[in-house]
Each structure stands twice: as structure tokens, then as C-alpha cells.
Amino acid sequence: MPATFRRRIQRAAFTAWCCAVQLAAGRHAAPAQAWTFLGDSTPTWEQVIDRYRALAEGRSSARLLEIGRDDGGQPLHLFVVSDGGPFTPDSIRARGRNVLFILNGIHPGEPDGIDASLMLAQALLDSDQLMGLTAHTAVCIVPIYNVSGALRRDTLSRVDQNGPTVFGQRANARNLDLNRDLVKADARNTQALVQALQRWDPDVFLDTHVSDGADHRYTMELLTTRREKLDPAVARFMDQVLVPGLQRWMEGRGIAMCPYFETVAQVPDSGLTAFFDGPRYTSGHAALFNTLGLLAESHMLKPYADRVNATFQLMLAVLAVLDEHGADLRRARAEAARNTAAAAGFPLHWHLDSTRVERLPWKGYAAVWETSAVSGLPRLRYDHSRPVDTTLPWYDTYVPGPVRTKPAAYLLPQAWREVGQRLAMVGVPFERVPSDTTLHAEVYRIADLRTMREPYEGRYLHRDILLSTSTEAVPVRAGDLLIPMGTRYDRFLMAVLEPDAPDSYFAWGFFDAVLQQKEWFSDYVFEDVAEDLLKRDPALRAALEQRRALDPAFAADAWAQLAFVYQRSPYMEPAYRRYPVLRVLRP
């Protein structure tokens, strides 16, 4: 297709979309309130990319880049708005600018951010007043992250959602939920994203969604990453500057916003709990690098146009806070990087503190219980004719478990290349052991664990992992990966390399081969060996007798008793349940 003809088509598509956006008369002086989305439809992926191409064409302040591929093979794009350039992360940082990174369409059935970001990009580039918000901040927009999910458009998969008329589906081409994939990075989408985040190192990461759950009068629910996981300086900025600034902006535009929540029981009156975003989620993964992770969760039952406009205004609110306080956040994150490198260790586990209860102002509806026409049992309905203004119990404090002390370094044997590849994607610094040697290290063995009975996002996730630890002189091979601690990556490394962490690589199944015993025995031969072992090891005999006394089925199973002795004997293979990653100790 000739380039001139292609540009005409792009301009025509862009003009058609503009019909859904009410623009102020003054093209270069439109205030934030003048930009309004109308209608109940969202464009296709092809149309979205064409519109960004049209926006970038001939502009000195915008670029459309490719950053990788979707699992379905389609390109992933990044649209960068940087007033007067430049368009590389290093150059932007060198000019003292912040980076706001916006991710859209991780769940394409929740497309509010797709349209809001198109409107944001156009507003910034067409309005001198709004472009002023980027004087100190570059804006990076992923137009649609889950492209293969966006291409499967239908009207049915979001049965609870009020518009748009047609939308994409949650899963990508590999049937993965990409907002559970940030650690394991099984999707090509995720691999592209984590590398882009490593390069751009955003100060604020905004992921756009649509919420499920209880009915209420708020158009927007705001999820922030857990403050307890952030460095104190960054957590203070989030709690004292960013969130209050966003709330003031939204209130000033008449948009009701509440914290993202889960209900203790079926209705909000039971109390609300804050969500804990582990590293598998976008915001939880961002927090490991002291990036402020936000999720815009517009409410599913509000009209589509209202949700898009609320998401658009939240994006502007983030820019407004960064415009005023961006330098403070840059200083806080620099301090956080130093503190992360210097910390003695970090907690791996967290639990909700049910004794810490606040009161949250609440704009809801009366919950009514009626007889279900389907089941004949009580069913819930929210009565919109009876708005409720009250306060509800709000559980918003998570308590850390014990702090796990850092090693001097981790040693990853080169055999586990999939893990090494993921560390490299994130930008973790490591070096190759130059020659065969021996290291003084802590070695974990998996004493016990529970594994999910059904696959979860393509893997059988492990949990409740119990470890035993020994200190050994361990031979390592030339080419193994030595990963030093004392960098800004330390929190991330402990979250993924300590095997009992909830989202560790071990928990996600990257080391499952060590859980299978490879060598066994012939019972009639090992009988004599076992008898001799028990004669020479009173402790082993006592352990066997105790197990027999406590477990009648075991006491009646001759083979199980031989296996018990074998697994505690010198003949047992040393690699069984031995976690391959070493915690290297200081000399």
C-alpha cells in the first residue's frame, strides 16, 4: 500500500475516533475538563495502533516504538510523549525527568484505559496547557498489552460489566492471565514488559483495569501497592503526597474514588480489606524496585463513558502530582535504592493484621435479600433507590513475618538456564564463575511442601514450603552464575530466589526436577543393608520405631519401612530435594 494512501486511512480512522471525544474549541488551550469521552464502543487493536501512528506522525514530542511480541506473534508497542524529546530512558533521566508508565489492556475485556490513554495522548499533544504537565515527566503508554486477547472480541465474556458493546478477552494466546505472570514470565508479552520496565525504571506505574465485586456509588477504585513493602521514604511519598493529591484531583472533578477493596463477607457492611499484591502482579512486581504501582479499577456497573473519563482524569492527576513533586519522588527512590542495597535482609511473608481496624467513609447502596427465581434461596440485590452514607470497618495493615538475612551472594548453577534468563531480563547484575572452585555456602533442602491439585496459570504452584539448612563447602563449575547482593535488586532477588517466598521461582515450579527421586533399591537386596545400618545407627533405629508406633499403616508396610531407612542412609541420592541455588557466605 502506498505510504500516502496509508496515511490517509490512518487520519480517517483517527478522525472517526475523535467523534467520540468532545473537544474544546481552542485546540491549543483546552483545559482538562474539556476533554470528554462519549459513546459506548472501543476500537480494535489495529485501529488503536493506527491512531497512535497518526498522533506520532510529524510530532517532535511523540514516538511510537516496538518493544517485543505478543504470544500470538503480534508486535507490542510503546508510545512515548516527551516534550521536545528525547525518547531514550537514559536521556530522559539525564534531563532530570520522571517517568510515568501506563499499561493498558492486560485484560482486554477491561478496555477503559485503552480509550483513556488515546484521549490522554491526544490531549497532551494538542493542548499547550496539558502538555505543560510533561515538562518534568515523560509519559510511556503501552496501547494494548494483551494483543491476542484483544483480537478475540465478543459481547459475552464480561457478563457483569456495563459496556462497551464489544471487547476483548482476559486470556492471551497461551490462555494466560498476564497479571499473574510477572515473576514466572512464561508469556512473551511478560518478557517484553519486564525488559521495558528495567530500561525505563518508571517512578509511577499505572495499570488500567475494571473492578468486579460489590455495588456502590464510586466510579473509580484505586489500588496502590502495599506501603509495607516499600522503602519508608517512598511509602511516605505515596501515603502523604501521591494518594492525597489524586484524591483531591478526582474530588475536584466530581469523580467519586475509593480504595480498591475486598469484602470480609458478601456485602460491604461486613467490612473491607485491602488487597495484598504479591510479586506475580504488576503493581507488586513494581514495588520490588520501589516503583509506585497503581491500578485504576473503574467500577464495572458504571456507564462505559463515565469509566473512561474517570480513568483519563486519574492519569492527569498522576501527572499533576509528578509535575509538582516529581523531584521529591526521584530523591526518595534514589534513597530507597541505597537503602535496599544496604539492608541486612527483608521479610518474605505478610499477613493481614485483623486487630488494626480503621473506619472508611462509604457511599453505597442498601443491600436487600430477596428470594431467588433461580434457586429459591436468598439472593443479594443492591437497592439504588436507597443510597447509604456511612463508615465501614477498613482493614489496611499487613504485618511482616521474620526478616530473612541476605547472603553475600547467590550462586545459580548454569543448568537452570530458564531462571538465569529471567534474572537477565530484569537486569539483575551477575558474573560467570571463571573456573571450577569451592564456595562456603548455605544449602537448603525441601523438608515439606504442599502443591496445588489443579494447574494455576500453567503451573502447579507450591506453598507452605518448609526448609532445612546446612552450611557446606560446595563445588561450583566454571560458567555458573554468581549474583552479588548489595544492589537495588536485593529485594527482588530474595523474593524470587528464597525458595519459601510465596512467588519464588521454586514456588512456580522452575526447580521441580529436584523433587523427584531418581535412584531406588531392590527390596530383597536392601534388606540386609538396612539391617546392618540399623545395627550401626541407634538414632535411625529409634526414628523407625517411633514412626511404626505412630502410623499403623506404615508399620504394616515392609517396603515403606525399607524406603524410610534408605532415604536416611548414605545411599540416598544427594540431589533429592536439595535446592540448587546456594546462599554464598562472606569469607
N, C-alpha and C positions, 0 to 999 in steps of 0.2 A: 504494500500500500504506500503511495507517495507520502512523504512527510507532511506536505502542505494539507493534503486531504485528511490525514490522521489528526492533525492539529485542529482542523475544523470540527471533526467529530468530537474531540475532547472538549472543545469550547462549547459545543452544543449540549453535551452531557452535563457540563458544569453549569451552564445557564439553566438547564431544566431543574437541577437540584436547587439552585438559588430561588426558584419559585416557592420552595418550601420554607424559605428563610425570609422573614420580614426585615428589610434593611432601612436604616435611617436615610434621609435624603442626602445628607452630607457624607459623601463617600469617605473622606479622609478625616472626619471628625466625629464619627459615630461613637457615642458612649456605650458602656457595657450593656445598659438596659435596652438599647435599641436593637440588639441582635436577638431575634426570637425565632425559634423553630416552630413550624406549623405542620400539620398533617399527621399521618399515621403509617408512613412507609419508610423503609430503609433501603439504600442502594445495594446492588450486588458488589462482590469483590472487584470485578472488572471495572465497574463504574466508579468505585471508590478510588482505585489506583489512577484511573484516567483523570479524576478530579484533582488529585494531588499533583499529577504531572502538569495539568493546566495551571495550577497555582504556582508551581515552581518555574514555569516557563518564563524566561526573561526577567526573573526576580534576582536581585543581588542578595536578598536576605533569606532565601529558602533553597533547599536541595532535597531531592528525593533519591535515596540510596537503597541498595540491596544489601542485606545483612546475612542472608542464608536461605534455607529452603524449608518448606513445609514437608511433613512426611508424605504428602501426596505429590510432591515434586514441584509445587508452585513456589515462586520466589517470595521471600519475606522482605518487606520494605521498612525503611525508617525515613520519616520526613523531619527535617531539621530546620527550625526557624532560629536564625541568629542574626540580629540586627547588624547589617553591614558585614556579615561574615565574622570570623572564619567558620569552617564546617568540620574541623577535626577536634576531638576531645582535648588533646594537648594544647592546641592553640587557644581554645576557649578557656581552659584553665589558666593559661599564661596571661590572659587578659583579665583575670580575677572575676570570672563569671560563674554563677551557679548553673546547675543542670537540672531541669525538670524532665523526667522521663515518663511518658504516658503510654500505657499498654491497653489496646482495645481488642475486643473480640477473642479473648482467651476462651470465652463461652459465647459463640456467635449467636446463640438464641437470646442473648442479653446484649443487644446492639446499641444501647443508648450512647455509649462512649464513642462509637463509630461516627454517628452523626454529630455528636457534640464536638468531637475533635475536628471534623471537617469545618464546622462553624467557627471553632477557635482559630484554626489556621487562616481561614479567610478573614476573620475579624482582625487578627494581628497584622496581616499583610495589607489590609485595605484601610485600616484606621490608624492614623498617626498617634492618636491618643492611646489606643490599646497597645500599639507597638512599643510605646514607651515602657510598658511593663517588662519588656525583654531587654531593656538597657543593661541589666546586670544578670540576665538569665537566658540561657539557650533552652529552647523547647524541642524535645525529641519525641516524636509521635510514631508509634507502630500502628499503622492504619487498621489492619486486621491481622492478628497474630495466628489464629487458628484458621488458616485459609481453607483447608479441606473441609472443616466443619461448616464454614460459611458458604461453601459451594452447594451443600446439601440443604437447600432452602425448602421449608414447608410451612404449614399453618397450624400444626398439631402438637409438636413436641413440647411446647411450653403451655400446657393446658391451664395453668393458674395465672397466666400473665395477660395483662390488658394491652395488647398491641406490641409491636407493629403488626401489620396484616400478614407479612411473610418474613421469615427469619431463618437463620442457620441453626445448626445442631451443636450440642455440647461437645461431643467426642470428635477427635480428629481422625485422620485416615487410618491410624492404628487402633482406633477405638480407645484412645487415652484421654483422660481428663487432664489437660495441660496444667491446671492449677493444683496438681498433686505430684508434679514431675520435676520440681526444681532441683532436688538432690539427685535422684537417680538418672535424670536426663536421658530417658530412653528415646524420646522423640527428637527428631532433627530440629523441630521448632525450638525445643528447650535448649539444645546445644547451641543454636544460633543466638538465642536470647541471653544465656549466661555469658557468652563471649562478648556480646554487645554491652551488657551491663558492666563487665570487667573493664572494657575500654572506656566507657563513658562515665563510670563511677558516679551515678547521679546523687544529688543531695536529697531529692524527693522523688519517690517512685509512686506513681498513681495508676492503679489497675481498676478498670471500669467494669462494673457488674450490675445485675438486678437482683434484689433480695427476694427470698422466699419467707414464709413464716407468717406471724400474726398480722392482723389488720390493724391499722392505726391511721393517724392524720398527718404523718410525716411523709414528705416526698423523698427525702434522702436519709439514708443511714450511713454513717461514716465509721469505717473500721480503720483503726490505727494499730500498727504493730505494738506488741507488748512493751511498755516502758521498762519493765524489769529486765529485759534482755539487752537494752541499750546502755551505752556508756552514760553515766549520770549527766554530763553536760548536754548530750544530745537529747536525753529524756526530758530534761528541763526545758529545752527549746520546744520540744513537741507539746508538752503539757502547758507551758506558760506563754508561749508565743504563737505557735502554729495553729493548734486546735482552737484557742480563743479567737484568733484572727479569722479563721474560716467560719466560725460560728457567727461572728459579728457581720461578716460579709453576707452570709446567707440570710440572716435575720433582716439586714438592711434591704434585701430584695424580696422580702416576704416569702422566703422558702423555708419551710419548717424542716429542721435536720436534728436527728437524734443519734446517739451512738449505735453502732451495729450490735445486736444482742441475740442471745438465745433465751428462750423461756425456761424457767425451772420446771414447770409443768406445762399444761396445754395452752393456758392463756397468760397474758402479761401480768395479771393480778398476782400470780404465783411468785413473781419476782423475775428479774432479768440478770443474766450472767454475760460477762464479756467473753469474747471468743479468744482462744489461745492459738495463735498462728505459728505452728511449727515450721521448720525449715523446708518442708515439702511445698509450702505455699509461697506465692510470690512475695508477699509482704514479710513473711517470716524469714525467707532467704535473704531479702534485702537487709533485714535487721542485723544479720551476722556481720555485715560490713558497715554498720552504723549509718546506713541509708534509711531515711524516714519513709516507711512503707505505708501507703494509704490505699484503701479500697473504697471507691464510690459505689455504694449499694443503693441505687434508686429503688423505690418500693414498687413491687410488681403490679399492684392493683391501680396505681395512678395512671392517668392517660399517658400515652407514649410521648406526646409533645411536652408535657409537663416534666417527664423524667429526663428527656434530652436537655431541656433548658436548665433544669437543676444541676445536671452533670456539667454542662457548659459553665454555669456560674461557679461551681466548685473549682473548676480548672482555673478560672480567672482569679478566684480567691487565693489559690496557692501562689499564683504569680504575684499577686498584690503583696502577700506576706514576704515572699522572697525579694521583691523589689525594695521593701523597707528594711528587712532584717537578714538579707542573704549573707552579708559579711559575718554576722554573728553565727549563722549556721556553719559557714565554712570554718570559722575558728573552732567551733565546738567539735566538728568532725575531725579536724586536724588533731585536736587534743585527744579525741576518742581513739584515733589510730595509735597515738603514742601510748595511751593507757592500755590498749589491747595488747600491744607488744610487750609492755612491762608487767602485766598482771601475772600473779602466781598461778592462777587457774580460773576455771569457770564452772558453774553448776550445769549439769546435763538434764536435770529433771525439774519439773514445776508442777504444782498442784494449786487448785483454787482454794483460797482461804475463805471458808464459809462463815467465819466469825467476823469478818470485816464487811459490814453492810452500810451502804450509803442510801440516801433517798434521791431518786431520779425524777425530776418533773416529767409528767407524761400526758400526752394528748392522744387519747384513744377513743374507742367506742365501747359501749356496753356489750358484754358477752352474754349471749342468750342461748339456752339449751332447749332444743325442740326435739320432737320425735322424728327420726329419720324415715323418709319414704322408702329408702333402700333396705335398711337393716331392721327397722322397727325399734332401734335403740336410740339413746340420746345422741344428738349431733350438735355441733357448735355453729353458731351464726353470730356475726358482729352486726349490731343494730346501728346503722348510720344515722338514724333519726335521734339517737341518744349519745351525743358526744360526751366524753368523760375527760375532765381535767383533774389530775390527782398526782400523787407521788408514789413511786413503786420501789420495793427493795432492789438495790443495784449492787451486784457482786462484781467488783472490778479490781481485785487484788489477787495476784498469783505469787506463791511463795516458792523460793528455790529450794532444791534439795542440797545435799552436801557439795562443796566445791571440789572438783577433780583437779588435782595439781597437774600442771603442764610437765611434759618431759622436756629434755633439751632438744630433742628432735624425734621425728617418726622415721622408721625405716620401712618402706614398702617394697617387698620383693618384686622384681620385674615380671614375674609370672602373672601378676594380677594387673595386666595392662589396661583393662577396662577402667579400673579405679584410677590409674595413673593418667589416663586420657581425660577423665573428668576433672581431676585436680588441675591439669594443664588448661582446660577450658576456662576455669575460674581465674586463672592467673597465679596460682599458688607457686611461689619460688621453690625449686628443688634442684639438687645436683645429682649426678650419677656417681656411684661409688667407683673410684678409678681402678681398684684392684681388689682381689679377694682379701678379706680381713676378718677380724673378730671384733664384735661390739659388745659392751656391757649394757644389758637391756632388761627391761621388764617384759615378761611374756604372759599374755592372757590365755587361759583355757576356758572354753564354754562349759560351765558346770551344769546349766539348765537353761531352758528357754521354752516359750510357747509359740506356736506358729499358727497363723490364721488358717482355717479349714477351707476357705474359699479364696480365690485369687483377688487381689486388690490392685487395680491399675497395672495389671500384667505381671504381678509378682506375689509371692506368698510371704507376707510381711511377718517378721519375728518381733516378739515383745517379751516383757518380763525376763530379760536376759540376765542370768547370774554368772559371775566370773570368779575364777581363782587366779591368783597372780604369783609368779615366781620370778626371781632375778637370776639371770643366766648369762654366761659368755656365749654369744650366738655367732656362728659363722655366717658371713654375708658374702655375696658374689659381686664381682665387677659388673656394673650396669644396674644394680639395684638403686632405688630412689631414696636419697637421704633428704628429708624435708625438715629444714631448720625451723624452730619456734623462735619467738621474739619478733614477729612481724604483725601487720594489721590483719593477717589471715588467721591468727591463732584461734579466735572464737569459732570460725568456720571449720578449721581443721579438727578441733575437739568435737564439734557436733557431728562430723561425718566419719572420723577415724576411731573414736572411742566406741567400742562395739555395742555397749549397752545404751548409748544415746538413742532416743526414740526414732530419729531419722538417719541413723548412721548407715554407711554403706553395708555393714554387716546386717543390720535390720532389714534392709531392702534386698538382701539375697545375693550380694556380689561375692560373698565368700562361702556359699553353701557347700562347695565341694569338700570343705574340711569337716562337715557334719556327717559324712558317710564313712563308715568303717570299711576298709578295703581288704584287710587280711583277717582270716578266721582260723579255725582249727578243726581237726578230726577228733571227735569226742573220745573214741576208743584209744587214740594215741595220747591225747592230752590228759586223760585220767591219771596216768602215772606221774606226769609232770606236775599236775595240780596237787596230787597227794604230797609230793616232795616239797612243793612251795609252801603248803600249809604247815608241814612239819618245821620248816626253817623260818616261818614268819608268823609268830603268835598273834600279832596285830591283825593280819589278814584273816587268820582263822576266827578271831573274835568278831570281826566285822561280818564274816559269812554267817556265823552262828546267830548274831543279832538279827540279820536280815531274815534268816529262816524263822526265827521266833516271832517276828513281826508280820510276816507275809506267808500265810499257809499255802497260797498258790505257788509261790516261789519255792517253798520247802518241798512241794510235790513235783518239782520240775528239775530233773537232773541236768538237762542241758543248760538251763538258765543259771544254775549254780556254777557250772563249769565256765560259762561266759563271764560270770561275776569275778571269778578268780583270774581268768585270762585278761580281762580288761584292767586289772590291778597288778599285773605281772610285768616283768621286763620284756616279755614277748609282744606286748601290745604295741601297735604302731605309734610312734611318737607324734605324727602329724594329726592324728584323730582329735578333733575339737580344739586343736591348737590354732589360735587366731594368728594369721601370718604377719600382721603389722606389729612391729616392735616399738616399744617406748624406750628410746635411747636415753641413757642416763648420763649426767655430766661426769667427766672423768675425775 
